[in-house]
Amino acid sequence: MTILKMLLEYIGIDSRRVKMVWVSAAEGMKFADVIKTVTNDVRKIGPMQHFRRSNEWRA
Amino acid sequence: MASIDKLREIVRETLEREDVKYVIGYEKGTYGFRISPSFASTSEDANKFIFSPLCVNNLAVYLVLEEKRPPPRDEKEDTRKIGVIVKGCDSKAAVQIMQERGIKRDSVVLIGVPCPGVIDPRKINAKFPHQTKNVDVKEEEEKFVFAIDGTTHKIPKEELIFDKCKRCENPTPVLYDVLVGEEIRSTKKEDYERVRAFEEKTLEERWKYWSRQFERCIRCYACRNVCPMCYCKECMVDNLSPQWIRRSVNLSENTAWNIMRAYHLAGRCIGCGECERACPMGIPLMDLNKKIERDVKEAFNYTPGLDYLQKPLLAMFRPDDPEQFVL
């Protein structure tokens, strides 16, 4: 995972978009908190502009 | 470099051993500056072997490409050894495969050839394009000497050798059964200059650079086919359930392919540069692999391809491994 984050930064993808957490769905409160944190963090960075599917038909 | 006669003699001796099936080496190529890999089972075949500054191929890839067909009913499998001629970088590939138990140490006979550097085909073809007749290149101190159409050219080595050779730390094979010629000591050091220069760029600049490169990828998988470390029986891109990477050739899938291949080579790539040489689109794949090589060295203090008795990086764990990625 350490290597993956460094590799993504090198390519130019913000590595804060990729997170790793140990939590089970049985740990209700923690699970909900983790999801809220991750969603907010990534929302702050903004949508990824890297690959956009263009709706073009090639001739 | 070692004399060709000595090389051929050693290959013939190896072939005479009862426990050797065949020996893999280099022979004259089809045209121009090309060199072909050669498979010798008899002394006659061994006399075709050469070794020159043009011998760029990493022959260790053939160790994992051997097709093992089930033998006919009354025959037993031929478990004799395979001999292979290895330069410094090639021997690291063989060692790394042994580390991962891809092949056994006693199934290979490594004929080591100390290598002072080989010529980058792109560079020499840019200087002397469209050569149809075979050109023989010889070393003379710090220059390469060869004749084209009667004119002799003497070019300084620095202009023609691979960038990887300029930073080679292991010109003498790290593991061998027999060495052809004298050991070469290296004073060069890998300083990851390109990696550090690239890290000066901003995130947007980096993506701009890489997206331009990945757009050109045609997914020919030459990089995978020539890589000695890529020997999965079923590659992740061929897997359809689950399909990790779509087979469409567009920026999104190409990025996924290149990132994932680099990631699968983390701690395993020995930096032979064959992927970059084989790429028909000239994508700088070594930039990615060198970046990971440096990160692995700094984070885990591990260098691949040096000791075949060591445990592979991702098969061992130390309690003080870096862990800041966990929330």
Interface residues (C-beta under 8 A of the other chain):
Chain A: M1 T2 I3 L4 K5 M6 L7 L8 E9 Y10 I11 G12 I13 D14 K19 M20 V21 W22 V34 T37 V38 H50 F51 R53
Chain B: F198 E199 L203 E204 E205 R206 W207 K208 Y209 W210 S211 L251 S252 T255 I259 A262 Y263 A266 G267 L288 K291 I292 D295 V296 A299 D321 P322 E323 Q324 F325 V326 L327
